Amino acid sequence: MNTLFKYLAIIEGYSFLLILFITMPLKYIAGMGMPNKIIGMAHGVLFLSYIVVAIIIAQEKKWNFKDTFIVMIMSVVPFGTFWMEEEYLMEEKATS
């Protein structure tokens, strides 16, 4: 489950960056809304999956509320999932 969450965090982070830096400018500057719809739909599914798996991992790893909240809030911060993956998941790997 930890490996799934790691890859999900990375993919969700990239989808968020695609929306922020590519599809939103295309939508509002170039008037091309279709890429935003496609990537936005994928990002929505990835975001919800990230949250669900984060809750499962938090219960499995017995994270406290603060750590669980940080992991979840990083999904709405640009580059946050990359930091979270490095900080929380790599740290556990080193101690295991």
BELSUL-V512355 format. One record per pair of residues at least 12 apart in sequence whose ideal C-beta (glycine too) atoms are under 10 Angstrom apart, sorted by the first residue. I is the first residue (numbers start at 1). J is the second residue. Records with the same first field share a line. If there is no record, write none. Layout:
# BELSUL-V512355
I: J  J
This chain:
# BELSUL-V512355
1: 53  56  57  60  61
2: 53  57  60  61  88  89  92  93  96
3: 89
4: 49  53  56  57
5: 49  50  53  54  56  57  60  61  71  84  85  88  89
6: 57  81  84  85  86  88  89  90  93
7: 85
8: 46  47  49  50  52  53  54  57  81  85
9: 46  50  53  54  71  74  75  80  81  82  83  84  85  86  88  89
10: 81  82  85
11: 42  43  46  49  50  81
12: 42  43  45  46  47  48  49  50  51  53  74  75  80  81  82  85
13: 46  50  74  75  77  78  79  80  81  82  83  84  85
14: 43  46  81  82
15: 39  40  41  42  43  44  45  46  47  50  81
16: 39  43  46  47  50  75  76  77  78  79  80  81
17: 43  78  79  81  82
18: 35  36  38  39  40  42  43
19: 35  36  39  40  42  43  44  78
20: 78
21: 78
22: 35  36  39
23: 35  36  37  38  39  40  43
24: 36  39  40
26: 39
27: 40
46: 75  81
47: 75  76  81
48: 75
50: 71  72  74  75  81  84
51: 71  72  75
54: 68  71  72  74  75  84  88
55: 68  71  72
57: 71  88  89  92
58: 71  72
61: 88  89  92
63: 88
67: 84  87  88
70: 83  84  87  88
71: 84  85  87  88  89
72: 84
74: 87  88
